[in-house]
Amino acid sequence: MKALRILGLTAFLAVFLTGPALAAQPPVGLGTASGFAVLASSTITNTGPTTITGDVGLSPGTSVTGFETVTLHGTQHVADAPALQAQNALTTAYSDASGRTPVTTLAAELGGQVLVAGVYASQDGAFLLTGSLTLNGENNPNAVFIFEAASTLTTASGSSVVLSGQAQACNVTWRIGSSATLGTRSALKGNILAQESITLTTSASLDGRALARSGAVTLDSNVIAPSACTVAAATPTPPPAAAATPTPAATPTPAPATVPPTTTNGSGDGGSGTNPSTMVLFAGLAAAAAFVTIRRLSVTHR
């Protein structure tokens, strides 16, 4: 019983103390903005050969330049209804990413770190990436990573984000309070949700989306291609095992009483002999009577 009480207390503390903190984050939903690889508010400018997989949207601005050298695997929406709807959806997603908790505060420099799923904020208000940052999904393809910077995101030349443990780029969100700049030949993974502008310098690549709420998106010989997201099926919880029914112990069958055989004396007359068991009974009664008599005499003499 004591062991059961200890086990129950341990389970309660585990749920009470760690349950809310370890609850899995849902991904940041993009709504109608999910079909856009590039979305801006003021202008979209490109230089050099750029490849974009997904739609390109601009609203309310109307200036899109340099797209004669862009290979676009999608549709261009300029100041139309789909672009406006995508901007509205971006606003919702931006607010969603801004309010996630619990938050782990990090130093501005992300390079050289290995992070697991969670919500991360910069203690300096800005994020820098030099070298590589590894995001480890811990064998969970639904692991969600959210980075919140009050001001800027800047990646150095040749820097990269590396995914491990089944982490997926579609579940990585960069919520940037002002602007994001990806350095030359850097490789970022995840969706950039910037309040102002996004700039990809020469040969920078983005496995995700460049979505700017109020400013411009500037491109220069880039590759932007959001990866398809694989949603892992929920693993069914097996039913609890039925308690084993104890097998009742076998009830021993009493052995039959042995009746001693009747014997006779040597006269050969079966009716005239005395049964030995009867003699034993008489002897026992006589002994008991003698014992009682002795006890009485003993009491009388006291």
Short mmCIF file of the C-alpha atoms (twelve columns), coordinates in Angstrom:
data_MODEL
# 
_entry.id   MODEL 
# 
loop_
_atom_site.group_PDB 
_atom_site.id 
_atom_site.type_symbol 
_atom_site.label_atom_id 
_atom_site.label_alt_id 
_atom_site.label_comp_id 
_atom_site.label_asym_id 
_atom_site.label_seq_id 
_atom_site.Cartn_x 
_atom_site.Cartn_y 
_atom_site.Cartn_z 
_atom_site.pdbx_PDB_model_num 
ATOM 1   C CA . MET A 1   0.000   0.000   0.000   1 
ATOM 2   C CA . LYS A 2   2.841   2.383   0.861   1 
ATOM 3   C CA . ALA A 3   4.446   1.711   -2.541  1 
ATOM 4   C CA . LEU A 4   1.164   2.543   -4.309  1 
ATOM 5   C CA . ARG A 5   0.876   5.858   -2.435  1 
ATOM 6   C CA . ILE A 6   4.428   6.827   -3.428  1 
ATOM 7   C CA . LEU A 7   3.762   5.902   -7.077  1 
ATOM 8   C CA . GLY A 8   0.583   7.989   -7.201  1 
ATOM 9   C CA . LEU A 9   2.306   11.027  -5.657  1 
ATOM 10  C CA . THR A 10  5.143   10.786  -8.172  1 
ATOM 11  C CA . ALA A 11  2.728   10.676  -11.108 1 
ATOM 12  C CA . PHE A 12  0.801   13.678  -9.764  1 
ATOM 13  C CA . LEU A 13  3.933   15.781  -9.331  1 
ATOM 14  C CA . ALA A 14  5.154   14.872  -12.802 1 
ATOM 15  C CA . VAL A 15  1.931   16.116  -14.387 1 
ATOM 16  C CA . PHE A 16  1.516   19.143  -12.133 1 
ATOM 17  C CA . LEU A 17  5.060   20.425  -12.342 1 
ATOM 18  C CA . THR A 18  5.989   19.634  -15.927 1 
ATOM 19  C CA . GLY A 19  2.708   19.315  -17.834 1 
ATOM 20  C CA . PRO A 20  2.152   22.974  -18.909 1 
ATOM 21  C CA . ALA A 21  5.832   23.657  -19.580 1 
ATOM 22  C CA . LEU A 22  6.280   20.641  -21.794 1 
ATOM 23  C CA . ALA A 23  3.043   20.963  -23.731 1 
ATOM 24  C CA . ALA A 24  3.724   20.709  -27.464 1 
ATOM 25  C CA . GLN A 25  3.376   23.927  -29.494 1 
ATOM 26  C CA . PRO A 26  1.012   23.842  -32.460 1 
ATOM 27  C CA . PRO A 27  2.483   25.210  -35.704 1 
ATOM 28  C CA . VAL A 28  1.880   28.853  -36.623 1 
ATOM 29  C CA . GLY A 29  -0.970  28.730  -39.113 1 
ATOM 30  C CA . LEU A 30  -0.516  30.928  -42.183 1 
ATOM 31  C CA . GLY A 31  -4.020  30.622  -43.599 1 
ATOM 32  C CA . THR A 32  -4.249  31.877  -47.167 1 
ATOM 33  C CA . ALA A 33  -0.681  33.193  -46.949 1 
ATOM 34  C CA . SER A 34  0.609   29.597  -46.983 1 
ATOM 35  C CA . GLY A 35  0.429   29.472  -50.777 1 
ATOM 36  C CA . PHE A 36  2.814   32.440  -51.122 1 
ATOM 37  C CA . ALA A 37  6.596   32.066  -51.163 1 
ATOM 38  C CA . VAL A 38  7.077   35.851  -51.352 1 
ATOM 39  C CA . LEU A 39  4.667   38.447  -49.999 1 
ATOM 40  C CA . ALA A 40  5.311   42.181  -49.562 1 
ATOM 41  C CA . SER A 41  3.445   45.390  -48.940 1 
ATOM 42  C CA . SER A 42  5.342   48.175  -50.747 1 
ATOM 43  C CA . THR A 43  7.582   46.730  -53.487 1 
ATOM 44  C CA . ILE A 44  9.249   43.517  -54.718 1 
ATOM 45  C CA . THR A 45  12.631  43.877  -56.431 1 
ATOM 46  C CA . ASN A 46  14.835  41.220  -57.990 1 
ATOM 47  C CA . THR A 47  18.342  41.154  -59.473 1 
ATOM 48  C CA . GLY A 48  19.884  38.183  -61.296 1 
ATOM 49  C CA . PRO A 49  18.562  34.638  -61.778 1 
ATOM 50  C CA . THR A 50  16.148  33.776  -58.988 1 
ATOM 51  C CA . THR A 51  13.941  30.716  -58.614 1 
ATOM 52  C CA . ILE A 52  10.728  30.908  -56.600 1 
ATOM 53  C CA . THR A 53  8.442   27.959  -55.903 1 
ATOM 54  C CA . GLY A 54  5.070   29.277  -54.822 1 
ATOM 55  C CA . ASP A 55  3.004   32.398  -55.447 1 
ATOM 56  C CA . VAL A 56  4.312   35.959  -55.285 1 
ATOM 57  C CA . GLY A 57  2.043   38.615  -53.806 1 
ATOM 58  C CA . LEU A 58  2.115   42.370  -53.351 1 
ATOM 59  C CA . SER A 59  -0.531  44.461  -51.573 1 
ATOM 60  C CA . PRO A 60  -1.291  47.307  -51.457 1 
ATOM 61  C CA . GLY A 61  1.817   48.258  -53.486 1 
ATOM 62  C CA . THR A 62  2.008   47.753  -57.255 1 
ATOM 63  C CA . SER A 63  5.739   47.850  -58.087 1 
ATOM 64  C CA . VAL A 64  7.334   44.503  -59.020 1 
ATOM 65  C CA . THR A 65  10.652  44.811  -60.884 1 
ATOM 66  C CA . GLY A 66  13.406  42.540  -62.226 1 
ATOM 67  C CA . PHE A 67  11.164  39.523  -62.727 1 
ATOM 68  C CA . GLU A 68  12.326  38.920  -66.275 1 
ATOM 69  C CA . THR A 69  15.118  36.824  -64.754 1 
ATOM 70  C CA . VAL A 70  12.898  35.058  -62.244 1 
ATOM 71  C CA . THR A 71  11.823  31.453  -62.726 1 
ATOM 72  C CA . LEU A 72  8.450   31.428  -61.003 1 
ATOM 73  C CA . HIS A 73  6.682   28.171  -60.213 1 
ATOM 74  C CA . GLY A 74  3.501   29.858  -59.132 1 
ATOM 75  C CA . THR A 75  1.271   32.865  -59.792 1 
ATOM 76  C CA . GLN A 76  1.984   36.548  -59.399 1 
ATOM 77  C CA . HIS A 77  -0.661  38.538  -57.523 1 
ATOM 78  C CA . VAL A 78  -0.274  42.315  -57.544 1 
ATOM 79  C CA . ALA A 79  -2.765  44.468  -55.646 1 
ATOM 80  C CA . ASP A 80  -5.539  41.926  -56.109 1 
ATOM 81  C CA . ALA A 81  -7.914  40.099  -53.781 1 
ATOM 82  C CA . PRO A 82  -5.690  37.033  -53.125 1 
ATOM 83  C CA . ALA A 83  -2.737  39.292  -52.216 1 
ATOM 84  C CA . LEU A 84  -4.917  41.322  -49.845 1 
ATOM 85  C CA . GLN A 85  -6.294  38.180  -48.224 1 
ATOM 86  C CA . ALA A 86  -2.768  36.839  -47.801 1 
ATOM 87  C CA . GLN A 87  -1.691  40.060  -46.081 1 
ATOM 88  C CA . ASN A 88  -4.622  39.788  -43.684 1 
ATOM 89  C CA . ALA A 89  -3.706  36.182  -42.952 1 
ATOM 90  C CA . LEU A 90  -0.097  37.253  -42.374 1 
ATOM 91  C CA . THR A 91  -1.245  39.762  -39.768 1 
ATOM 92  C CA . THR A 92  -3.089  36.988  -37.919 1 
ATOM 93  C CA . ALA A 93  -0.103  34.655  -38.088 1 
ATOM 94  C CA . TYR A 94  2.251   37.389  -36.880 1 
ATOM 95  C CA . SER A 95  0.061   38.005  -33.823 1 
ATOM 96  C CA . ASP A 96  -0.149  34.271  -33.153 1 
ATOM 97  C CA . ALA A 97  3.624   33.852  -33.193 1 
ATOM 98  C CA . SER A 98  4.044   36.893  -30.945 1 
ATOM 99  C CA . GLY A 99  1.918   35.474  -28.159 1 
ATOM 100 C CA . ARG A 100 3.377   32.005  -27.734 1 
ATOM 101 C CA . THR A 101 4.544   30.832  -24.306 1 
ATOM 102 C CA . PRO A 102 6.542   29.636  -22.459 1 
ATOM 103 C CA . VAL A 103 9.499   31.576  -23.869 1 
ATOM 104 C CA . THR A 104 13.179  30.699  -23.475 1 
ATOM 105 C CA . THR A 105 15.489  33.711  -23.683 1 
ATOM 106 C CA . LEU A 106 18.731  33.321  -25.631 1 
ATOM 107 C CA . ALA A 107 21.747  35.454  -26.407 1 
ATOM 108 C CA . ALA A 108 21.583  37.181  -29.787 1 
ATOM 109 C CA . GLU A 109 24.100  34.840  -31.466 1 
ATOM 110 C CA . LEU A 110 22.522  31.553  -32.506 1 
ATOM 111 C CA . GLY A 111 25.534  30.038  -34.240 1 
ATOM 112 C CA . GLY A 112 26.990  26.845  -32.788 1 
ATOM 113 C CA . GLN A 113 23.889  25.925  -30.812 1 
ATOM 114 C CA . VAL A 114 21.650  22.852  -30.905 1 
ATOM 115 C CA . LEU A 115 18.069  23.655  -29.950 1 
ATOM 116 C CA . VAL A 116 15.028  21.458  -29.430 1 
ATOM 117 C CA . ALA A 117 11.408  22.431  -30.048 1 
ATOM 118 C CA . GLY A 118 10.209  25.542  -28.241 1 
ATOM 119 C CA . VAL A 119 9.703   29.301  -28.332 1 
ATOM 120 C CA . TYR A 120 12.874  31.392  -28.226 1 
ATOM 121 C CA . ALA A 121 13.358  35.131  -27.794 1 
ATOM 122 C CA . SER A 122 16.496  37.245  -28.007 1 
ATOM 123 C CA . GLN A 123 17.570  38.973  -24.825 1 
ATOM 124 C CA . ASP A 124 19.030  41.771  -26.975 1 
ATOM 125 C CA . GLY A 125 15.999  42.090  -29.241 1 
ATOM 126 C CA . ALA A 126 17.911  40.883  -32.323 1 
ATOM 127 C CA . PHE A 127 19.064  37.519  -33.620 1 
ATOM 128 C CA . LEU A 128 22.404  36.904  -35.344 1 
ATOM 129 C CA . LEU A 129 23.485  33.712  -37.066 1 
ATOM 130 C CA . THR A 130 27.151  33.000  -37.716 1 
ATOM 131 C CA . GLY A 131 28.125  29.457  -38.667 1 
ATOM 132 C CA . SER A 132 25.380  26.897  -38.194 1 
ATOM 133 C CA . LEU A 133 22.361  26.496  -35.954 1 
ATOM 134 C CA . THR A 134 20.981  22.967  -35.489 1 
ATOM 135 C CA . LEU A 135 17.305  22.418  -34.775 1 
ATOM 136 C CA . ASN A 136 16.720  18.956  -33.353 1 
ATOM 137 C CA . GLY A 137 13.187  17.594  -33.609 1 
ATOM 138 C CA . GLU A 138 14.055  14.654  -31.331 1 
ATOM 139 C CA . ASN A 139 12.461  12.244  -33.825 1 
ATOM 140 C CA . ASN A 140 9.205   14.206  -33.843 1 
ATOM 141 C CA . PRO A 141 8.257   15.558  -37.295 1 
ATOM 142 C CA . ASN A 142 5.671   17.799  -35.600 1 
ATOM 143 C CA . ALA A 143 8.269   19.621  -33.476 1 
ATOM 144 C CA . VAL A 144 7.661   23.388  -33.644 1 
ATOM 145 C CA . PHE A 145 10.354  26.074  -33.376 1 
ATOM 146 C CA . ILE A 146 9.439   29.751  -32.987 1 
ATOM 147 C CA . PHE A 147 12.026  32.548  -32.855 1 
ATOM 148 C CA . GLU A 148 10.937  36.007  -31.719 1 
ATOM 149 C CA . ALA A 149 13.115  39.045  -32.315 1 
ATOM 150 C CA . ALA A 150 11.903  42.472  -31.281 1 
ATOM 151 C CA . SER A 151 14.068  44.110  -33.953 1 
ATOM 152 C CA . THR A 152 16.166  42.293  -36.588 1 
ATOM 153 C CA . LEU A 153 17.396  38.959  -37.913 1 
ATOM 154 C CA . THR A 154 20.797  38.974  -39.643 1 
ATOM 155 C CA . THR A 155 22.559  35.908  -41.006 1 
ATOM 156 C CA . ALA A 156 26.269  36.026  -41.845 1 
ATOM 157 C CA . SER A 157 27.771  34.970  -45.165 1 
ATOM 158 C CA . GLY A 158 27.764  31.180  -45.530 1 
ATOM 159 C CA . SER A 159 25.729  30.593  -42.371 1 
ATOM 160 C CA . SER A 160 23.044  27.938  -42.232 1 
ATOM 161 C CA . VAL A 161 20.243  26.312  -40.284 1 
ATOM 162 C CA . VAL A 162 20.550  22.530  -40.077 1 
ATOM 163 C CA . LEU A 163 17.581  20.264  -39.318 1 
ATOM 164 C CA . SER A 164 17.988  16.991  -37.465 1 
ATOM 165 C CA . GLY A 165 15.815  14.459  -35.638 1 
ATOM 166 C CA . GLN A 166 13.008  14.741  -38.226 1 
ATOM 167 C CA . ALA A 167 12.586  18.497  -37.710 1 
ATOM 168 C CA . GLN A 168 10.885  20.199  -40.671 1 
ATOM 169 C CA . ALA A 169 11.349  23.668  -42.126 1 
ATOM 170 C CA . CYS A 170 7.577   24.153  -42.343 1 
ATOM 171 C CA . ASN A 171 7.418   24.107  -38.526 1 
ATOM 172 C CA . VAL A 172 10.067  26.821  -38.072 1 
ATOM 173 C CA . THR A 173 8.897   30.432  -37.733 1 
ATOM 174 C CA . TRP A 174 10.969  33.608  -37.503 1 
ATOM 175 C CA . ARG A 175 8.822   36.454  -36.139 1 
ATOM 176 C CA . ILE A 176 10.861  39.615  -36.712 1 
ATOM 177 C CA . GLY A 177 9.882   42.971  -35.223 1 
ATOM 178 C CA . SER A 178 11.488  45.055  -37.976 1 
ATOM 179 C CA . SER A 179 13.587  43.603  -40.827 1 
ATOM 180 C CA . ALA A 180 15.454  40.428  -41.822 1 
ATOM 181 C CA . THR A 181 18.632  40.233  -43.909 1 
ATOM 182 C CA . LEU A 182 20.068  36.949  -45.187 1 
ATOM 183 C CA . GLY A 183 23.796  37.113  -45.943 1 
ATOM 184 C CA . THR A 184 25.555  35.971  -49.113 1 
ATOM 185 C CA . ARG A 185 25.254  32.219  -49.711 1 
ATOM 186 C CA . SER A 186 23.534  31.733  -46.382 1 
ATOM 187 C CA . ALA A 187 20.841  29.067  -46.106 1 
ATOM 188 C CA . LEU A 188 17.908  29.681  -43.779 1 
ATOM 189 C CA . LYS A 189 15.061  27.303  -43.023 1 
ATOM 190 C CA . GLY A 190 11.638  28.413  -41.921 1 
ATOM 191 C CA . ASN A 191 9.050   31.089  -42.598 1 
ATOM 192 C CA . ILE A 192 10.096  34.702  -42.068 1 
ATOM 193 C CA . LEU A 193 7.264   36.883  -40.770 1 
ATOM 194 C CA . ALA A 194 8.708   40.411  -40.754 1 
ATOM 195 C CA . GLN A 195 6.942   43.539  -39.636 1 
ATOM 196 C CA . GLU A 196 8.886   45.612  -42.172 1 
ATOM 197 C CA . SER A 197 11.218  44.344  -44.936 1 
ATOM 198 C CA . ILE A 198 13.121  41.219  -45.976 1 
ATOM 199 C CA . THR A 199 16.359  41.202  -47.994 1 
ATOM 200 C CA . LEU A 200 18.045  38.142  -49.488 1 
ATOM 201 C CA . THR A 201 21.561  39.064  -50.655 1 
ATOM 202 C CA . THR A 202 23.447  37.306  -53.456 1 
ATOM 203 C CA . SER A 203 22.905  33.528  -53.619 1 
ATOM 204 C CA . ALA A 204 21.131  33.301  -50.272 1 
ATOM 205 C CA . SER A 205 18.554  30.515  -50.119 1 
ATOM 206 C CA . LEU A 206 15.381  30.124  -48.114 1 
ATOM 207 C CA . ASP A 207 13.613  26.836  -47.408 1 
ATOM 208 C CA . GLY A 208 10.458  28.634  -46.390 1 
ATOM 209 C CA . ARG A 209 8.645   31.894  -47.104 1 
ATOM 210 C CA . ALA A 210 9.591   35.583  -47.126 1 
ATOM 211 C CA . LEU A 211 6.501   37.417  -45.847 1 
ATOM 212 C CA . ALA A 212 6.762   41.144  -45.147 1 
ATOM 213 C CA . ARG A 213 3.826   42.995  -43.570 1 
ATOM 214 C CA . SER A 214 4.542   46.663  -44.283 1 
ATOM 215 C CA . GLY A 215 7.759   46.885  -46.312 1 
ATOM 216 C CA . ALA A 216 9.567   45.444  -49.328 1 
ATOM 217 C CA . VAL A 217 11.117  42.123  -50.317 1 
ATOM 218 C CA . THR A 218 14.447  42.450  -52.139 1 
ATOM 219 C CA . LEU A 219 15.990  39.485  -54.004 1 
ATOM 220 C CA . ASP A 220 19.341  38.823  -55.664 1 
ATOM 221 C CA . SER A 221 19.981  35.503  -57.416 1 
ATOM 222 C CA . ASN A 222 18.180  33.468  -54.788 1 
ATOM 223 C CA . VAL A 223 16.313  30.197  -54.395 1 
ATOM 224 C CA . ILE A 224 13.102  30.307  -52.379 1 
ATOM 225 C CA . ALA A 225 11.235  27.024  -52.092 1 
ATOM 226 C CA . PRO A 226 9.038   26.103  -49.117 1 
ATOM 227 C CA . SER A 227 9.299   22.388  -48.329 1 
ATOM 228 C CA . ALA A 228 6.169   20.288  -48.163 1 
ATOM 229 C CA . CYS A 229 5.218   19.494  -44.590 1 
ATOM 230 C CA . THR A 230 4.681   15.938  -43.454 1 
ATOM 231 C CA . VAL A 231 2.218   15.620  -40.612 1 
ATOM 232 C CA . ALA A 232 2.850   12.567  -38.475 1 
ATOM 233 C CA . ALA A 233 -0.189  10.470  -37.671 1 
ATOM 234 C CA . ALA A 234 -1.092  10.322  -34.016 1 
ATOM 235 C CA . THR A 235 0.017   7.138   -32.360 1 
ATOM 236 C CA . PRO A 236 -3.008  5.442   -30.765 1 
ATOM 237 C CA . THR A 237 -2.763  4.862   -27.057 1 
ATOM 238 C CA . PRO A 238 -3.099  1.163   -26.283 1 
ATOM 239 C CA . PRO A 239 -5.874  0.255   -23.836 1 
ATOM 240 C CA . PRO A 240 -4.740  -0.485  -20.309 1 
ATOM 241 C CA . ALA A 241 -3.913  -4.095  -19.693 1 
ATOM 242 C CA . ALA A 242 -6.592  -6.011  -17.801 1 
ATOM 243 C CA . ALA A 243 -5.624  -6.937  -14.281 1 
ATOM 244 C CA . ALA A 244 -4.747  -10.581 -13.942 1 
ATOM 245 C CA . THR A 245 -7.394  -12.592 -12.109 1 
ATOM 246 C CA . PRO A 246 -5.719  -14.588 -9.354  1 
ATOM 247 C CA . THR A 247 -6.269  -18.330 -9.512  1 
ATOM 248 C CA . PRO A 248 -7.862  -19.533 -6.260  1 
ATOM 249 C CA . ALA A 249 -5.824  -22.017 -4.311  1 
ATOM 250 C CA . ALA A 250 -7.029  -25.583 -4.495  1 
ATOM 251 C CA . THR A 251 -9.029  -26.667 -1.438  1 
ATOM 252 C CA . PRO A 252 -7.507  -29.861 -0.097  1 
ATOM 253 C CA . THR A 253 -9.908  -32.801 0.142   1 
ATOM 254 C CA . PRO A 254 -9.892  -34.207 3.682   1 
ATOM 255 C CA . ALA A 255 -8.790  -37.806 3.930   1 
ATOM 256 C CA . PRO A 256 -11.538 -40.191 5.058   1 
ATOM 257 C CA . ALA A 257 -11.400 -41.157 8.744   1 
ATOM 258 C CA . THR A 258 -9.886  -44.524 9.388   1 
ATOM 259 C CA . VAL A 259 -12.088 -46.728 11.536  1 
ATOM 260 C CA . PRO A 260 -10.012 -49.278 13.396  1 
ATOM 261 C CA . PRO A 261 -11.143 -52.849 12.785  1 
ATOM 262 C CA . THR A 262 -13.067 -54.702 15.468  1 
ATOM 263 C CA . THR A 263 -11.082 -57.497 17.040  1 
ATOM 264 C CA . THR A 264 -12.070 -60.304 19.316  1 
ATOM 265 C CA . ASN A 265 -10.374 -62.178 22.114  1 
ATOM 266 C CA . GLY A 266 -8.986  -65.629 21.650  1 
ATOM 267 C CA . SER A 267 -12.278 -67.429 22.601  1 
ATOM 268 C CA . GLY A 268 -13.534 -67.251 19.086  1 
ATOM 269 C CA . ASP A 269 -16.854 -65.669 20.136  1 
ATOM 270 C CA . GLY A 270 -17.136 -62.435 18.178  1 
ATOM 271 C CA . GLY A 271 -19.724 -60.951 20.534  1 
ATOM 272 C CA . SER A 272 -17.865 -61.557 23.784  1 
ATOM 273 C CA . GLY A 273 -14.612 -59.621 22.969  1 
ATOM 274 C CA . THR A 274 -13.931 -56.000 24.072  1 
ATOM 275 C CA . ASN A 275 -13.097 -53.361 21.405  1 
ATOM 276 C CA . PRO A 276 -9.639  -51.838 22.081  1 
ATOM 277 C CA . SER A 277 -10.857 -48.382 21.109  1 
ATOM 278 C CA . THR A 278 -13.547 -48.620 23.737  1 
ATOM 279 C CA . MET A 279 -10.928 -49.494 26.302  1 
ATOM 280 C CA . VAL A 280 -8.920  -46.471 25.335  1 
ATOM 281 C CA . LEU A 281 -12.006 -44.278 25.708  1 
ATOM 282 C CA . PHE A 282 -12.729 -45.629 29.180  1 
ATOM 283 C CA . ALA A 283 -9.150  -45.096 30.204  1 
ATOM 284 C CA . GLY A 284 -9.256  -41.507 29.009  1 
ATOM 285 C CA . LEU A 285 -12.454 -40.792 30.954  1 
ATOM 286 C CA . ALA A 286 -11.001 -42.340 34.066  1 
ATOM 287 C CA . ALA A 287 -7.869  -40.231 33.805  1 
ATOM 288 C CA . ALA A 288 -9.961  -37.083 33.368  1 
ATOM 289 C CA . ALA A 289 -12.066 -37.904 36.420  1 
ATOM 290 C CA . ALA A 290 -8.956  -38.504 38.476  1 
ATOM 291 C CA . PHE A 291 -7.499  -35.175 37.370  1 
ATOM 292 C CA . VAL A 292 -10.669 -33.300 38.404  1 
ATOM 293 C CA . THR A 293 -10.693 -35.036 41.800  1 
ATOM 294 C CA . ILE A 294 -7.080  -34.149 42.467  1 
ATOM 295 C CA . ARG A 295 -7.736  -30.489 41.544  1 
ATOM 296 C CA . ARG A 296 -10.678 -30.314 43.970  1 
ATOM 297 C CA . LEU A 297 -8.664  -31.844 46.796  1 
ATOM 298 C CA . SER A 298 -5.872  -29.392 46.111  1 
ATOM 299 C CA . VAL A 299 -8.280  -26.432 46.369  1 
ATOM 300 C CA . THR A 300 -9.826  -27.787 49.578  1 
ATOM 301 C CA . HIS A 301 -6.445  -28.079 51.317  1 
ATOM 302 C CA . ARG A 302 -5.456  -24.492 50.510  1 
# 
